[in-house]
Amino acid sequence: MREEKELDITADNLVKSLESSLKEKEHEVKQEQQRNRELDAKFKNLLQEKESIEAQLQKILDNHYTEKSELSSKIKSLQEEKKKLKDVKEQNKQCEHLSDSDSTEVDLDSSIFLQEDVGWQPIDHEQPSSHSVKKVQDQKNKWYLEKTQARGEENLRNTSNEVSNLKSRLIDVEHEKIMLVKQLTHNLDHQNEKE
């Protein structure tokens, strides 16, 4: 009888021990499942953040290529303006040289000719000499070249300013791209350390 009681007690203790161990294991499993759910949520958030940063980066890269193309176009336009300006200055010098070589004074009163961009033909109330016509035409050419030169210089300044602005924007884009890549790398490294 005594032995049966001892066996019952031993059996009860064993059952209680097993139940306790089972509860501990169940608790550990639940904790592990909770940790896994948290890691899954963090991983999903990290993936979403990565996709968001990559989308921003792609947008910046697209803008970068667009602005780079615009910059190339502006630089080409600037080179063309410089060439035009050089040609105009050269023509202006030649015109000044021709004017200086002829010492005859001519009345350049506005009544002698029409001051218009197209034509500038002499008016017929007085028939000027061929020398006067040539002198007036030289002066008109000089004025036209000076006007063209001034316009070319203004276009050159405007184009130079636009090129400078685009270059500054490209520098900003490069900096922004580097910062986004650093942020993405930092987040990935931080997640790897936690895991």
RAPEZI-V932551 format. One record per residue. SS is DSSP state (H for helix, E for strand, - for the rest). PHI is phi in whole degrees, 0 to 359 (999 if undefined). D_FIRST is the distance of its C-alpha to the first C-alpha in Angstrom with 1 decimal. Layout:
ss:phi:d_first
SS:PHI:D_FIRST
SS:PHI:D_FIRST
This chain:
ss:phi:d_first
-:999:0.0
H:295:3.8
H:295:5.4
H:295:5.1
H:297:6.4
H:297:8.7
H:295:9.9
H:298:10.6
H:297:12.5
H:298:14.2
H:296:15.2
H:298:16.5
H:298:18.4
H:295:19.8
H:297:20.9
H:298:22.5
H:296:24.2
H:294:25.5
H:296:26.7
H:296:28.4
H:297:30.0
H:296:31.2
H:296:32.7
H:298:34.5
H:297:35.8
H:298:37.0
H:296:38.7
H:297:40.3
H:297:41.5
H:297:43.0
H:298:44.7
H:296:46.1
H:297:47.3
H:296:49.0
H:298:50.7
H:296:51.9
H:297:53.3
H:296:55.1
H:296:56.5
H:298:57.7
H:296:59.4
H:296:61.0
H:295:62.1
H:297:63.6
H:298:65.4
H:295:66.7
H:296:68.0
H:297:69.8
H:296:71.3
H:298:72.3
H:297:74.0
H:297:75.7
H:294:77.1
H:296:78.1
H:295:80.0
H:298:81.7
H:297:82.6
H:296:84.0
H:297:86.1
H:295:87.4
H:297:88.2
H:299:90.0
H:297:92.0
H:299:92.7
H:294:94.2
H:298:96.2
H:291:97.6
H:295:98.2
H:296:100.3
H:297:102.1
H:297:102.7
H:299:104.2
H:296:106.4
H:294:107.6
H:297:108.3
H:298:110.3
H:297:112.2
H:297:112.8
H:297:114.3
H:295:116.5
H:296:117.6
H:298:118.4
H:295:120.5
H:299:122.4
H:297:123.0
H:297:124.3
H:297:126.7
H:296:127.9
H:299:128.6
H:295:130.5
H:296:132.6
H:297:133.2
H:298:134.5
H:297:136.8
H:294:138.1
H:297:138.7
H:296:140.5
H:294:142.8
H:293:143.5
H:292:144.3
H:287:146.7
-:251:148.8
-:273:150.5
-:292:152.2
-:278:151.0
-:229:150.2
-:285:149.8
-:258:146.2
-:301:146.7
H:296:144.3
H:288:147.3
H:285:148.0
E:214:144.8
-:275:141.8
-:270:138.7
-:233:136.1
-:296:133.4
-:253:135.0
-:92:138.6
-:52:140.3
-:280:143.6
E:298:146.9
-:273:148.6
-:273:152.1
-:294:154.2
-:225:155.4
-:277:155.4
-:286:153.8
-:290:155.0
H:299:152.8
H:294:152.2
H:296:150.9
H:300:148.7
H:297:147.2
H:296:146.7
H:296:145.0
H:297:142.8
H:298:141.7
H:293:140.9
H:298:138.9
H:299:137.0
H:297:136.3
H:297:135.0
H:298:132.9
H:295:131.4
H:296:130.7
H:296:129.0
H:296:126.9
H:296:126.1
H:297:124.9
H:296:122.8
H:296:121.3
H:295:120.5
H:294:118.7
H:299:116.7
H:296:115.9
H:296:114.6
H:298:112.5
H:295:111.1
H:298:110.3
H:296:108.4
H:296:106.4
H:297:105.6
H:298:104.5
H:296:102.3
H:294:100.7
H:297:100.1
H:298:98.4
H:295:96.2
H:297:95.2
H:297:94.2
H:298:92.0
H:297:90.5
H:299:89.6
H:296:88.0
H:297:86.0
H:297:84.8
H:298:83.7
H:296:81.8
H:293:79.9
H:296:79.0
H:298:77.7
H:297:75.6
H:297:74.1
H:297:73.4
H:298:71.8
H:297:69.5
H:294:68.4
H:297:67.8
H:296:65.9
H:293:63.6
H:296:63.1
H:296:62.1
H:295:59.4
-:288:58.0
